[in-house]
Amino acid sequence: MQTVKWGIIGCGDVCEVKSGPGFYKADHSELVIVMRRDAEKAADFAKRHGISQSTNNADDVIHHPDVNTVYIATPPSTHCDYALCVAEAGKPCYVEKPMAMNHRECVQMVEAFKAKNLPLYVAYYRRGLPRFLKVRELLREGAIGTLTSVHIVQYGKLDTNPNNWRFDPSIAGAGKFLDLASHGIDILDFLVSPITRASGYALNTGGTYEAEDVTTAAFEFESGVVGTGIWNFHADHADNRITFTGSEGEIQTPVFADTDIILKRNGTEEHIAAPNPPHVQQPLIQTIVNELRGEGQCVSTGETGARASWVMDQCLITYYGER
């Protein structure tokens, strides 16, 4: 296709700055129509972003004659159903993270698109950000010698709003772990290698909502590196970072904060700036557009997204059982 013409299902908060503008600012890319269940909010989004069409019906997006690629930005509970409809309509799809409610749904989605010979992409946009491309470069060039272990942490204060859908497992798939840890687990897959073994424990320590609020994990990568992680959303402070430890040094990088990479070696500490672009999903969106035009490859696919969901399922099994 010469121009990728997008339709959005679910033009909520994530579309305002992170993703939405990327669809009409990327080269050879156009945003045709946006959908939200609240028709007035959909129309307001369209007006503010200069989009000519809006609707409150997802079918209007999926079957729009001018739309050749669909972006799904709804809560996880509807990702699989909408994606299967997009596949049936014969169009490529870009779906928000976490990819689905669980790994089983991810596999169903991957198989549906494979059967139609269509691409499926997942919004693990950190794979396209300068910060993580720089960390990948440092690891590959041996800046810290042989990578031997990885540790990822995320802390946050307990959310006391029990009505937030992100804490309702029937809508979000689990709690904040699935929503936020998915980014860290996926970027480790990209920076190190796929995780082949994983286990974990999840607990609810605060009692303000049904979902888990503290989760731990231990995992092994295909490349032979081991890792650990803790996601504590009942802490007294906020923090997020990944520490890569090697035989000759250490790299620290935030997962979410827009701060420097820290490279430690030979008794020195170097700060490396790699700031985010204004619209953090735009670099990944551009790779999707390039691939659909036959000019490149997107590195965040249904297969890679499903791997992240598999790891998270292993970490949550003590709390939810088989997912």
C-alpha positions as CSV (number, residue, x, y, z in Angstrom):
1,M,0.0,0.0,0.0
2,Q,1.2,3.5,-0.8
3,T,-0.5,5.3,2.1
4,V,-1.5,3.5,5.3
5,K,-5.0,4.8,6.2
6,W,-5.8,4.1,9.8
7,G,-9.0,3.8,11.8
8,I,-8.9,3.9,15.6
9,I,-11.1,1.8,17.9
10,G,-11.1,3.4,21.3
11,C,-9.8,7.0,21.1
12,G,-9.3,7.5,24.8
13,D,-6.5,8.9,26.9
14,V,-3.7,6.9,25.3
15,C,-4.5,8.4,21.9
16,E,-4.3,12.0,23.0
17,V,-0.5,12.4,22.9
18,K,1.2,9.0,23.1
19,S,-0.3,7.4,19.9
20,G,-3.0,9.4,18.1
21,P,-0.9,12.1,16.5
22,G,1.7,9.6,15.4
23,F,-0.8,8.2,12.9
24,Y,-1.2,11.4,11.0
25,K,2.3,12.7,11.6
26,A,4.2,9.6,10.4
27,D,5.3,9.7,6.7
28,H,2.9,8.1,4.3
29,S,0.3,7.7,7.1
30,E,-3.2,9.1,7.4
31,L,-5.9,8.9,10.2
32,V,-9.3,8.5,8.6
33,I,-11.8,7.8,11.4
34,V,-11.9,7.4,15.2
35,M,-14.3,5.5,17.4
36,R,-15.3,5.7,21.0
37,R,-18.5,4.3,22.6
38,D,-19.4,7.9,23.7
39,A,-20.2,9.5,20.3
40,E,-19.7,13.1,21.7
41,K,-16.2,12.3,23.0
42,A,-15.3,10.6,19.7
43,A,-16.4,13.7,17.8
44,D,-14.5,16.0,20.2
45,F,-11.3,14.0,19.7
46,A,-11.8,14.1,15.9
47,K,-12.3,17.9,15.9
48,R,-9.3,18.6,18.1
49,H,-7.0,16.4,16.0
50,G,-8.3,17.5,12.6
51,I,-9.9,14.1,11.7
52,S,-12.8,14.2,9.4
53,Q,-14.8,11.3,10.7
54,S,-15.9,9.8,14.0
55,T,-18.3,7.1,15.2
56,N,-19.4,5.2,18.3
57,N,-19.5,1.9,16.4
58,A,-16.4,-0.2,15.9
59,D,-17.9,-1.9,12.8
60,D,-17.8,1.5,11.1
61,V,-14.0,1.6,11.5
62,I,-13.3,-2.1,10.7
63,H,-15.4,-2.0,7.5
64,H,-14.7,1.5,6.4
65,P,-13.8,1.4,2.7
66,D,-10.9,3.9,3.1
67,V,-9.4,2.3,6.2
68,N,-6.7,-0.3,5.4
69,T,-5.2,-0.7,8.9
70,V,-6.9,-0.7,12.3
71,Y,-5.5,0.4,15.7
72,I,-7.3,-1.1,18.8
73,A,-6.9,1.0,21.9
74,T,-9.6,-0.3,24.1
75,P,-9.2,-2.1,27.5
76,P,-7.7,-5.6,27.2
77,S,-11.1,-7.4,27.6
78,T,-12.1,-6.4,24.0
79,H,-8.7,-6.7,22.3
80,C,-9.1,-10.3,21.1
81,D,-12.7,-10.0,19.8
82,Y,-12.0,-6.8,17.9
83,A,-8.8,-8.2,16.5
84,L,-10.5,-11.3,15.2
85,C,-13.1,-9.0,13.5
86,V,-10.3,-7.0,11.9
87,A,-8.6,-10.3,10.7
88,E,-11.9,-11.5,9.3
89,A,-12.2,-8.1,7.4
90,G,-8.8,-8.8,5.8
91,K,-7.0,-5.8,7.3
92,P,-3.7,-5.5,9.3
93,C,-4.0,-4.6,12.9
94,Y,-2.1,-2.8,15.6
95,V,-3.3,-3.6,19.1
96,E,-2.6,-1.9,22.4
97,K,-0.7,-3.6,25.2
98,P,-1.1,-5.8,27.1
99,M,-1.9,-7.7,23.9
100,A,-4.9,-9.5,25.4
101,M,-6.3,-10.9,28.7
102,N,-3.9,-13.8,28.7
103,H,-1.5,-15.9,26.6
104,R,-4.3,-18.1,25.3
105,E,-6.1,-15.2,23.7
106,C,-2.8,-13.9,22.2
107,V,-2.3,-17.3,20.5
108,Q,-5.8,-17.2,19.1
109,M,-5.1,-13.7,17.7
110,V,-1.8,-14.7,16.2
111,E,-3.3,-17.8,14.5
112,A,-6.2,-15.8,13.1
113,F,-3.9,-13.3,11.4
114,K,-1.6,-16.0,10.2
115,A,-4.5,-17.9,8.6
116,K,-5.3,-14.7,6.6
117,N,-1.7,-14.0,5.8
118,L,-2.0,-10.6,7.5
119,P,0.4,-8.8,9.9
120,L,-0.5,-8.2,13.6
121,Y,1.4,-5.6,15.6
122,V,1.4,-4.8,19.3
123,A,2.0,-1.4,20.9
124,Y,5.2,-2.2,22.8
125,Y,6.5,1.1,21.5
126,R,9.6,1.1,23.7
127,R,11.2,-1.1,21.0
128,G,11.3,2.0,18.8
129,L,12.5,4.6,21.4
130,P,16.0,6.1,21.3
131,R,16.7,5.1,24.9
132,F,16.2,1.4,24.5
133,L,17.9,1.3,21.0
134,K,20.9,2.9,22.8
135,V,20.8,0.3,25.6
136,R,20.6,-2.4,23.0
137,E,23.6,-1.0,21.2
138,L,25.6,-0.8,24.4
139,L,24.8,-4.4,25.3
140,R,25.7,-5.7,21.8
141,E,29.0,-3.9,21.7
142,G,30.0,-5.4,25.0
143,A,30.0,-2.1,27.0
144,I,29.7,-4.0,30.2
145,G,31.4,-7.2,29.1
146,T,29.3,-10.3,29.2
147,L,25.8,-9.7,30.4
148,T,25.2,-12.1,33.4
149,S,22.0,-10.9,35.1
150,V,19.1,-8.5,34.9
151,H,16.9,-6.9,37.7
152,I,13.8,-4.9,37.0
153,V,11.8,-3.0,39.7
154,Q,8.8,-0.9,39.8
155,Y,7.3,0.7,42.9
156,G,4.2,2.9,43.3
157,K,1.8,4.0,46.0
158,L,-1.4,2.1,46.6
159,D,-4.3,3.3,44.4
160,T,-7.4,3.8,46.6
161,N,-9.9,4.1,43.8
162,P,-11.5,0.7,43.6
163,N,-13.6,1.8,40.5
164,N,-10.6,2.2,38.2
165,W,-11.0,-0.5,35.5
166,R,-7.3,-1.2,35.5
167,F,-7.8,-3.0,38.8
168,D,-10.8,-5.1,37.6
169,P,-9.4,-8.4,36.3
170,S,-12.6,-9.0,34.2
171,I,-11.7,-5.9,32.2
172,A,-7.9,-5.5,32.6
173,G,-7.0,-9.2,32.7
174,A,-5.3,-8.7,36.1
175,G,-4.1,-5.5,37.9
176,K,-1.4,-2.9,37.4
177,F,1.1,-5.6,36.9
178,L,-0.4,-6.6,33.6
179,D,-0.8,-3.0,32.5
180,L,2.7,-1.7,33.4
181,A,5.0,-4.7,33.9
182,S,4.1,-5.8,30.3
183,H,6.3,-2.9,29.0
184,G,9.3,-4.0,31.1
185,I,9.0,-7.7,30.2
186,D,8.6,-7.0,26.5
187,I,11.6,-4.6,26.4
188,L,13.7,-7.3,28.1
189,D,12.7,-9.7,25.4
190,F,13.9,-7.1,22.9
191,L,17.1,-6.1,24.6
192,V,18.3,-9.5,25.9
193,S,16.5,-12.4,24.2
194,P,13.1,-14.2,24.7
195,I,12.4,-15.4,28.2
196,T,12.1,-19.2,28.1
197,R,11.5,-20.0,31.8
198,A,9.6,-17.9,34.3
199,S,7.9,-18.2,37.7
200,G,6.5,-15.8,40.2
201,Y,4.2,-15.0,43.1
202,A,1.5,-12.4,43.3
203,L,-0.4,-11.0,46.4
204,N,-3.0,-8.5,47.3
205,T,-1.6,-6.7,50.3
206,G,-3.7,-3.5,50.4
207,G,-7.2,-4.9,50.1
208,T,-8.6,-1.9,48.1
209,Y,-9.4,-3.8,45.0
210,E,-9.7,-7.4,43.7
211,A,-6.5,-7.6,41.7
212,E,-3.0,-8.3,42.9
213,D,-0.8,-5.3,44.0
214,V,2.6,-6.9,44.6
215,T,4.2,-9.4,42.2
216,T,7.6,-11.0,42.0
217,A,9.3,-12.9,39.2
218,A,12.4,-15.0,38.4
219,F,13.2,-15.8,34.8
220,E,15.8,-17.2,32.4
221,F,16.5,-15.9,28.9
222,E,17.1,-17.9,25.8
223,S,20.7,-16.5,25.8
224,G,21.5,-18.0,29.2
225,V,21.1,-14.8,31.3
226,V,19.0,-14.9,34.4
227,G,16.8,-12.2,35.8
228,T,14.5,-11.1,38.7
229,G,11.8,-8.5,39.1
230,I,9.4,-7.0,41.6
231,W,6.4,-4.8,40.9
232,N,5.2,-3.4,44.2
233,F,2.2,-1.1,43.9
234,H,1.8,-0.8,47.7
235,A,5.0,1.1,48.4
236,D,5.8,4.4,50.0
237,H,7.4,5.8,46.9
238,A,7.5,5.6,43.1
239,D,10.5,4.1,41.1
240,N,11.1,2.2,38.0
241,R,14.4,0.9,36.5
242,I,16.2,-2.0,34.9
243,T,19.7,-2.9,36.0
244,F,21.9,-4.9,33.5
245,T,24.9,-6.4,35.3
246,G,27.8,-7.6,33.3
247,S,31.3,-9.0,33.9
248,E,32.8,-5.5,33.4
249,G,30.1,-3.0,34.4
250,E,26.5,-2.1,34.8
251,I,23.8,-0.3,32.8
252,Q,20.7,1.3,34.5
253,T,17.8,2.6,32.5
254,P,14.3,3.7,33.5
255,V,11.3,1.9,32.0
256,F,8.9,4.8,32.2
257,A,10.8,8.0,33.3
258,D,12.4,10.2,30.6
259,T,15.8,10.3,32.3
260,D,19.3,9.3,31.4
261,I,20.9,5.9,30.9
262,I,23.6,5.3,33.5
263,L,26.7,3.4,32.4
264,K,29.0,2.3,35.2
265,R,32.4,0.7,34.4
266,N,36.0,1.0,35.5
267,G,35.0,3.0,38.5
268,T,33.3,5.7,36.4
269,E,29.7,6.7,35.9
270,E,28.5,8.1,32.5
271,H,25.1,9.6,31.9
272,I,23.8,9.2,28.4
273,A,20.8,11.3,27.3
274,A,18.3,9.7,24.9
275,P,15.1,11.7,25.4
276,N,11.7,10.6,24.2
277,P,10.0,12.1,21.1
278,P,6.9,14.2,21.6
279,H,4.6,11.2,20.6
280,V,6.2,8.1,22.0
281,Q,4.5,5.6,19.7
282,Q,5.3,7.5,16.5
283,P,8.7,5.8,15.9
284,L,7.1,2.3,16.2
285,I,4.1,3.4,14.1
286,Q,6.5,4.6,11.4
287,T,8.1,1.1,11.3
288,I,4.6,-0.4,10.8
289,V,3.9,2.0,8.0
290,N,7.3,1.2,6.4
291,E,6.7,-2.5,6.6
292,L,3.2,-2.2,5.1
293,R,4.8,-0.2,2.2
294,G,7.4,-2.9,1.7
295,E,10.2,-0.7,3.0
296,G,11.2,-2.1,6.4
297,Q,10.2,-4.3,9.3
298,C,8.4,-3.7,12.6
299,V,9.9,-5.5,15.5
300,S,6.8,-5.6,17.7
301,T,4.6,-8.3,16.4
302,G,1.8,-10.6,17.6
303,E,4.4,-13.3,18.3
304,T,6.6,-11.0,20.4
305,G,3.6,-9.6,22.2
306,A,2.3,-13.2,23.0
307,R,5.7,-14.0,24.6
308,A,5.3,-11.1,27.1
309,S,1.8,-12.4,28.0
310,W,3.1,-15.9,28.5
311,V,5.7,-14.6,31.0
312,M,3.1,-12.6,32.9
313,D,0.8,-15.6,33.1
314,Q,3.6,-17.6,34.8
315,C,4.1,-14.8,37.3
316,L,0.3,-14.5,38.2
317,I,-0.5,-18.2,38.4
318,T,-0.3,-18.3,42.2
319,Y,-3.0,-15.6,42.4
320,Y,-5.3,-16.4,39.5
321,G,-4.5,-20.1,38.7
322,E,-4.2,-21.1,35.1
323,R,-5.1,-18.2,32.8
